[in-house]
């Protein structure tokens, strides 16, 4: 009889351990699944984000550069303070790389960039209609960048935009006198 009691007691302890470990494993699997789905959603959003800049852009030598970007993807973009803007200025004998921060006021201060406007059509200044302040698909955004150095004539410079979800857009432009 004491063998049966010992058997039942040891089976109870083993069952308790197995259920506790099993619960932890199921909880961990659930956490991993949720994280996987979150990463998959971020990847899909990034794949659906297409921001394009002008080809063959020419600007006049000054302290600022104006660039029009198009949202050709399927994702609306906002949180501009989380965007990165890297300005590469051609200098003799090399390139100066500057990081500009976002400013919500125009004109931007030195070492910052700002949004001049969001438009359905920037060329005709047709203002956006849906969600003001959000860069929606099909819209154009005009930005003004003001690096800490003047943009020098007869050079080729580049601005690299990195959105809050990691999409990269590069705009190379010629600086005219």
Secondary structure, DSSP 8 states (H G I E B T S, - for coil): -HHHHHHHHHHHHHHHHHHHHHHHHHHHHHHHHHHHHHHHHHHHHHHT--EEE-SSEEEESSS-EEEEEEE-SSS-B--GGG-EEEEEEE-SSSEEEEEEEE-SSSS--TTEEEEEEEEEETTTTEE--SSTTSB-TT-EEEEEEE-SS---TTEEEEEEEE-TT--EEEEEEEEE-
